[in-house]
Structures are given as structure tokens and as C-alpha cells.
Amino acid sequence: MLFSNLSLLAQDKDGEEQEDDLDTEVVNIVKPYTPTISDAFKVKETPMLNDSVTTQKKEVKYEIFSVPVASTFTPAKGKAETVEKAKPIKLYDNYATLGFGNYTSILGELYSNFQISRTDNAGFYFRHNSSQGDIDGVLLENKYYDTKLDANYSSRQRYTSYKLDAGVEHQLFNWYGLNDFYTQNFETIGSEIDPQQQYYSGYVGGSISVDDSFFEKATANIRYTGDAFSSSEININAQPEFSFPLTDLTLKVDGDVDYLTGSFDKGYLSSEGIDYSYLNAGVIPSLVYVNEDLSVSLGAAAYVSLDTENSETDFFLYPRINASYRLVDELLIVYGGAEGDLKQNTYYDFKEINPYVSPTLFIAPTSQLYEGFAGLKGKLSNSLGYNVRASYGKDENKALFKANQFSTGATTGEGYEYGNSFNVVYDDVNILSVFGELKVDVNSAFTLGVTGEYFSYDTTNEAEPWNLPELKASLFSNFKITEQLYGGASLFYVGERKDLYSNISLPFEPIILEERTLDGYLDANIHLGYNINERLYVFAKGSNLLSDNYEKWLNYPVQGIQALVGATYKFDW
């Protein structure tokens, strides 16, 4: 309901105001107010014009009137800039080296490679290294020489590659390490000693690899070793490798077959000979997973070992676990695992480590039960890399070199029966090792590396881990002074070792058992080379620059400062 009261004023024609009074009205609303929204009218984006007048555009025609302008400017012709290219290095298939040094030392090398076809190559390598000895204070002959010849043939086909190898080697050494008893009685006993030993060895082997096949690779080798005392040894080894890709994993199965047989003409201070023969066969399956940051290999090695000479059979099972994880790109990689292996010791391996062993050894395999290890490695920068590692393991029947006994009553005998040779003893040893390595590779002109390793041994039967050092360290570097002049240096340190001085005395005389400590030694070496041209360069080498006649083995001092100069010539046939 509305109430309203309106007063209206109006003018008449004469201009006088008049007032009309409206009465109050009462309005009754019957229907409630319901607002509605009317339809909106949408304006078209392109409206239609409805003009009564339309102006038509006038067509305009135009053209350019070109007037030539005379110019005396002549631009200079462009000149292509030349790029200096490095002169390609000429590669030669052959080289010959000849060098001479003090102690009447001779070094000779000849390497040659022949490309038979686009896929086949053949080559050979000859090396001779000798010295007349002349070590200060040594009474017996101490010269040596080492001569070897290796040949190879390789072929690379579309899906298959294979390689054949063969070689022979002749070495001469002398058991010149007399102990105190014989040096004091050299005029009556020692002057009759013939200390010379000669080793002969030869091998034939090869390998084959296949692409896109479950069968990946196989290697095989047969080696013969003999000496001047009628010792002989034959070692045959074959190792096939298979790989089976799975969905996310790879199953690898490796095999290992090793057969060893040999004999020594007699025992130490005995006329009874020594025979040995072993057949070891193993299978090593493993599952391998690799992605961008993680690499894991889980496996085991199972071996059966037959001692055919004594009719004994042993079974071994070893872990083969390896893992690495990239924590921070190349900066930090953590790795670890546990491994074990059955290692077949051989006469060839023993004389390569210690050429002064007697030809009267007991040969047996070493069972490396386990070695657990963990470490960190990576690159602190593009030029600085590191590696630190700690491990702990146990070896059963670990081979240790130990000085042979001697008899004060013996006046005649073989050249190695005067306490001047070494035999091999076996013991169960626990080994703790801590290793560190740092490498600096600034550029092609300078590299530097430092390594160090600490060992702790716990023997079972032997009093000491004979001839094993607690500390080993090395420093090496290579540098380039000019384009023609280059060189390198190395420094090796080996800590103290222990050996046993013992004799088999005459009746009513006491047995002498005395531990001897070999001092640690530091060996400094340097080499320099100068390129006269792309074919010829000369070099100079210096070894044991600290002039320390240290004993590498008990009663075996080494040569003092050693210098060698020579030249290498590269050529094509």
C-alpha cells in the first residue's frame, strides 16, 4: 500500500503561478511485482551499413622514376680468413730401440705390425734386457738377462673377432745372495758355488668374441715352463663367457677350467723328486643390473679342485658381489662388495715374482675365501680424481716366500743349497688393507699420481707374514716441457719385511733360528726424452737415484745408481 501527497505548481498564460492541491490517494496492489529481464541485443562484429550515400574509392596508379647516380666508390674485395690446423701426427707401424748403461746394461726392442688386409693384422715384439751385475760387496756372479719374443695375429669380421698369440722367453739369473756364514768362509766353501739358473718358457693362446650372441667371448692359453735343473711345468687354462639378457637384468655365466702338471727333479737337500698335478673347474653365474646411477652384480663362484697326484678332491664356494652407486654425479661414487676366488699357483708365477726361488717347490692352489671391501671414488674437478678403499679378507694356503735353510756342514751341493735361495710356505692369513689414490691430470703437459696402501696380517702357523710389507706407496708424474722435450718421474716406497735365517746344524751344534728384518727402501727414477724429428727420438733413464743398495730379498742387494741412454727410431717397412 502506498501513500502519497503531491503539490504541483503551474503557470498560466499570464505568468501567474497557480497551485493545484492533490488529495491523498490510497492505491491497493493486487499482484506482487515480478521483475523480468528482456532479451539482450548483440551487436554484430561486422555491422551492416545502411548509408544512403556511399563513396567509392578512387583507384590510384603510381610508378617509380629511377634516375642513375654516378658513384666513384669501389668496395674492397673480401679475403677469406685462414684457420691454422695442427699438423697430423704421423703414425708408424714399427719401431726399434737400443740403449746402453752402466753395469754394462743393454736394452733392445723391436716392434712391428703388418696390416694384411682391411680386417686382419699381424705383428711381433722382441725385447732384450741384460746387465753384467757388478754389485758392490757381492762375491758371486750376479749378472742377468731377459730375452723374449711375442707374436700375434688378429682378425675383425662383421660379427666375430679373434686373436692368436704365441711367445718364447729365456731368462738367466744367479743365486748371489750369500749369508754371513758363507761370506766369512768364502775362500774355503763359497768359491766352489755355481749360482747360475736359467728359465725357459713358451706359450700359445688366443681369444674369440661374438656380437649379438649368447656366447660373448672365450680365451684359452697353454704355457710350458722349464729350467736348467730339469724342472718342467705345463699349464692349460680356458675361460668361456656367456650373457643372457632378461627384462631388466642380465644373466652372466662364466666358466673357468685350469689344468696344471709339473715336476722338480729333486727336493731341497734331498734326492727325492717332487710331482704335482691339479685340475680346477668352476662356474660363475651372476645377475647384473645397470642404470644411470646404480650398478649391481650378484653372483657366486663354485669350484671343484682335483689333486690328481694325491687323489684328493675339494669343493669351494665363493661370493661374487659388487655394487656401486653414483651419489653426486661424478663427484662422489660409493662402491662395495665381497669376492672370493680359487687361485692356482704355478712355478711360472713364482719365478716371475722372485727369480731366486729354488727348483724344489711344493705347488698348491690358494683359496681366497672372501674379501669384503667398501670405498669412495670420484672427481673433485675435471683434473682431480680420488679413490679410497678398505678391505678385509681371509686366504687359506696363502703362498709366502721364505729363505731356505742351509747346512753348516755341507761343503758341496747345488748352487741354490747354501741358504741363498727361497722356498714357498703356505699359511692361513687374515688380511686388512686400507688403500688411497689421488690423480691430478692438469692437461696433456702434466699429470701426477699418488698411491698408498697399508696392510695388517694375522698368520695362523707361521710366526710372520714372510716378505710381505706393511706399507707400500708410490708417486709418479709425466710432464711435457716443450714440443720436443718431455719426461717423467716416479718414487716407490716399500716398508719393512721379515724373513727367517735358519740352518741345519751338525750334531751337537745348536740350530740357529733368527728373524731378520729387511729395511724399507725408497727407489727414485726419472726419464727424459727428446724428439729430434717425427721418426727419431733419444732418451735417458735414471734408476735408484738415491744410490741405496737396499735388499729387495734377504741377502740380495740391488745395483746402485743406474743410468741408461738410447734412441728409438720409428719406421715403415
C-alpha positions, 0 to 999 in steps of 0.5 A, a space after each residue: 500500500 502506498 501513500 502519497 501527497 503531491 503539490 504541483 505548481 503551474 503557470 498560466 498564460 499570464 505568468 501567474 503561478 497557480 497551485 493545484 492541491 492533490 488529495 491523498 490517494 490510497 492505491 491497493 496492489 493486487 499482484 506482487 511485482 515480478 521483475 523480468 529481464 528482456 532479451 539482450 541485443 548483440 551487436 554484430 562484429 561486422 555491422 551492416 551499413 545502411 548509408 544512403 550515400 556511399 563513396 567509392 574509392 578512387 583507384 590510384 596508379 603510381 610508378 617509380 622514376 629511377 634516375 642513375 647516380 654516378 658513384 666513384 666508390 669501389 668496395 674492397 674485395 673480401 679475403 677469406 680468413 685462414 684457420 691454422 690446423 695442427 699438423 697430423 701426427 704421423 703414425 708408424 707401424 714399427 719401431 726399434 730401440 737400443 740403449 746402453 748403461 752402466 753395469 754394462 746394461 743393454 736394452 733392445 726392442 723391436 716392434 712391428 705390425 703388418 696390416 694384411 688386409 682391411 680386417 686382419 693384422 699381424 705383428 711381433 715384439 722382441 725385447 732384450 734386457 741384460 746387465 753384467 751385475 757388478 754389485 758392490 760387496 757381492 762375491 758371486 756372479 750376479 749378472 742377468 738377462 731377459 730375452 723374449 719374443 711375442 707374436 700375434 695375429 688378429 682378425 675383425 669380421 662383421 660379427 666375430 673377432 679373434 686373436 692368436 698369440 704365441 711367445 718364447 722367453 729365456 731368462 738367466 739369473 744367479 743365486 748371489 745372495 750369500 749369508 754371513 756364514 758363507 761370506 766369512 768362509 768364502 775362500 774355503 766353501 763359497 768359491 766352489 758355488 755355481 749360482 747360475 739358473 736359467 728359465 725357459 718358457 713358451 706359450 700359445 693362446 688366443 681369444 674369440 668374441 661374438 656380437 649379438 650372441 649368447 656366447 660373448 667371448 672365450 680365451 684359452 692359453 697353454 704355457 710350458 715352463 722349464 729350467 736348467 735343473 730339469 724342472 718342467 711345468 705345463 699349464 692349460 687354462 680356458 675361460 668361456 663367457 656367456 650373457 643372457 639378457 632378461 627384462 631388466 637384468 642380465 644373466 652372466 655365466 662364466 666358466 673357468 677350467 685350469 689344468 696344471 702338471 709339473 715336476 722338480 727333479 729333486 727336493 731341497 737337500 734331498 734326492 727325492 723328486 717332487 710331482 704335482 698335478 691339479 685340475 680346477 673347474 668352476 662356474 660363475 653365474 651372476 645377475 647384473 643390473 645397470 642404470 644411470 646411477 646404480 650398478 649391481 652384480 650378484 653372483 657366486 663362484 663354485 669350484 671343484 679342485 682335483 689333486 690328481 697326484 694325491 687323489 684328493 678332491 675339494 669343493 669351494 664356494 665363493 661370493 661374487 658381489 659388487 655394487 656401486 652407486 653414483 651419489 653426486 654425479 661424478 663427484 662422489 661414487 660409493 662402491 662395495 662388495 665381497 669376492 672370493 676366488 680359487 687361485 692356482 699357483 704355478 712355478 711360472 708365477 713364482 719365478 716371475 715374482 722372485 727369480 731366486 726361488 729354488 727348483 724344489 717347490 711344493 705347488 698348491 692352489 690358494 683359496 681366497 675365501 672372501 674379501 669384503 671391501 667398501 670405498 669412495 671414488 670420484 672427481 673433485 674437478 675435471 683434473 682431480 680424481 680420488 679413490 679410497 678403499 678398505 678391505 678385509 679378507 681371509 686366504 687359506 694356503 696363502 703362498 709366502 716366500 721364505 729363505 731356505 735353510 742351509 747346512 753348516 756342514 755341507 761343503 758341496 751341493 747345488 748352487 741354490 743349497 747354501 741358504 741363498 735361495 727361497 722356498 714357498 710356505 703356505 699359511 692361513 692369513 687374515 688380511 686388512 688393507 686400507 688403500 688411497 689414490 689421488 690423480 691430478 691430470 692438469 692437461 696433456 703437459 702434466 699429470 701426477 699420481 699418488 698411491 698408498 696402501 697399508 696392510 695388517 696380517 694375522 698368520 695362523 702357523 707361521 710366526 710372520 707374514 714372510 716378505 710381505 710389507 706393511 706399507 707400500 706407496 708410490 708417486 709418479 708424474 709425466 710432464 711435457 716441457 716443450 714440443 720436443 722435450 718431455 719426461 717423467 718421474 716416479 718414487 716407490 716406497 716399500 716398508 719393512 719385511 721379515 724373513 727367517 735365517 735358519 740352518 741345519 746344524 751338525 750334531 751337537 751344534 745348536 740350530 740357529 733360528 733368527 728373524 731378520 728384518 729387511 729395511 724399507 727402501 725408497 727407489 727414485 727414477 726419472 726419464 727424459 726424452 727428446 724428439 729430434 724429428 717425427 721418426 727419431 727420438 733419444 732418451 735417458 733413464 735414471 734408476 735408484 737415484 738415491 744410490 741405496 743398495 737396499 735388499 729387495 730379498 734377504 741377502 740380495 742387494 740391488 745395483 746402485 745408481 743406474 743410468 741408461 741412454 738410447 734412441 728409438 727410431 720409428 719406421 715403415 717397412 
